[in-house]
Amino acid sequence: MSVLAKRLGRIKPSPTIAVTSKARELKAAGKDVIGLGAGEPDFDTPDHIKEAAIAAIRAGDTKYTAVDGTPALKKAVQAKFQRENNLAYGLDEITVGTGGKQILYNAFVATLDEGDEVIVPAPYWVSYPDMVLLAGGEPKIVECGQNERFKLRPEALEAAIGPKTKWLILNSPSNPTGAAYTKEELKGLAEVLLKHPQVWVLTDDIYEHLVYDGFDFATLAQVEPRLQPRVLTMNGVSKSYSMTGWRIGYGGGPKQLIKAMAMIQSQSTSNPASISQAAAVAALDGPQDYIKESNVVFRERRDLCVAALNDCPGLNCTTPEGAFYVYPSCAGVIGKKTPDGKTLESDEDFVTYLLEAEGVAAVQGAAFGLSPHFRISYATSTEALNDAMARIKRACEALTD
Ligand SMILES: Cc1ncc(COP(=O)(O)O)c(C=O)c1O
């Protein structure tokens, strides 16, 4: 009898973390590698946030806190939802966890029974299907292609909803495509959802602040208040404030769900780190200019990548609204031969070729449920990006029929 649970057979390790580790290993072995796999900003956490953490340590805020967040952090989250999203939540409708990841995981464990379905638009963030599977549910993948700007259309949503559907996951701006839903697009989805009262919606808004060209971010519960009683609005400080290592995410939703999620957290990890919570209060309540400043840099890098990728034979890249990813199609290189005679059969072959021939680490679209594409994270220095783009172009030009 295996020591490992059968449940484990349903999931796989995160492919994005695998690429980052492989790039790190190659670098450590002395190879000249540019990692474009990471899902975190390359900027440092702003000083006023670090200072708040240091002050918390000095003040002795180093003990257990309330399981799903200190009153101070819940108040800061409440104020954030009201200020930025026009969403009113009571303090008992707010939960704080160890990263956005824990919020999602708690929600699925708290709600999914064997066989319950979760609609996951593809391309998706790698963890959604596996979290659903781990919680005993079934991901129902709905492909949203480049011609739909990688967004779920109302007709596709309608067609995907069935008697077993419990949740829809909406991630805007998206990892891996950077696509973000306009208010009108959300309204279109809301119309379908209003007809299906058994379907709950998890909106993953973790990239909310990373939008460019004046894009007006909106979240579903704000656009259609009638849905708020069955929406879990998830967010966190990881991406907006360069705080990936601090591990603070939060959610707003109906009391019954929030209470159940807190119960799961109480029997697993208990409270997120007390010091990180104090830092998150400073992030949410403090000056927000940092976001504007980093967005100027991200936007420049996005434009640099889109232009450079569209200049590579065989690649095609749309301009996304937000996040720090682009998701070019590599359909035009499939079937071509590399200089050492290997035929590229898939996006996985293509990213392997990029890594081996030019030392550029990107992630294959297959990992996100939509091929043939690959994901580039531009959360890396502009200099490294310029270098990487030149290498990708060289790699594409070296392919033959
Ligand atoms: C779409 C999406 N949701 C959630 C998360 C998790 O964020 P956190 O670091 O807060 O757990 C990530 C991180 O990569 C993400 O890309």
PDBQT file of the ligand as one rigid body, heavy atoms in Angstrom, charges set to zero:
ROOT
HETATM    1  C1  LIG A 501      -3.950  34.734 -10.754  1.00  0.00    +0.000 C 
HETATM    2  C2  LIG A 501      -3.289  34.541  -9.441  1.00  0.00    +0.000 A 
HETATM    3  N1  LIG A 501      -4.044  34.373  -8.359  1.00  0.00    +0.000 NA
HETATM    4  C3  LIG A 501      -3.509  34.196  -7.149  1.00  0.00    +0.000 A 
HETATM    5  C4  LIG A 501      -2.141  34.161  -6.971  1.00  0.00    +0.000 A 
HETATM    6  C5  LIG A 501      -1.600  33.905  -5.605  1.00  0.00    +0.000 C 
HETATM    7  O1  LIG A 501      -1.091  34.993  -4.994  1.00  0.00    +0.000 OA
HETATM    8  P1  LIG A 501      -0.460  34.938  -3.548  1.00  0.00    +0.000 P 
HETATM    9  O2  LIG A 501       1.000  35.114  -3.729  1.00  0.00    +0.000 OA
HETATM   10  O3  LIG A 501      -1.097  36.085  -2.820  1.00  0.00    +0.000 OA
HETATM   11  O4  LIG A 501      -0.804  33.629  -2.936  1.00  0.00    +0.000 OA
HETATM   12  C6  LIG A 501      -1.307  34.323  -8.070  1.00  0.00    +0.000 A 
HETATM   13  C7  LIG A 501       0.149  34.235  -7.925  1.00  0.00    +0.000 C 
HETATM   14  O5  LIG A 501       0.901  33.942  -8.826  1.00  0.00    +0.000 OA
HETATM   15  C8  LIG A 501      -1.890  34.524  -9.346  1.00  0.00    +0.000 A 
HETATM   16  O6  LIG A 501      -1.133  34.695 -10.440  1.00  0.00    +0.000 OA
ENDROOT
TORSDOF 0
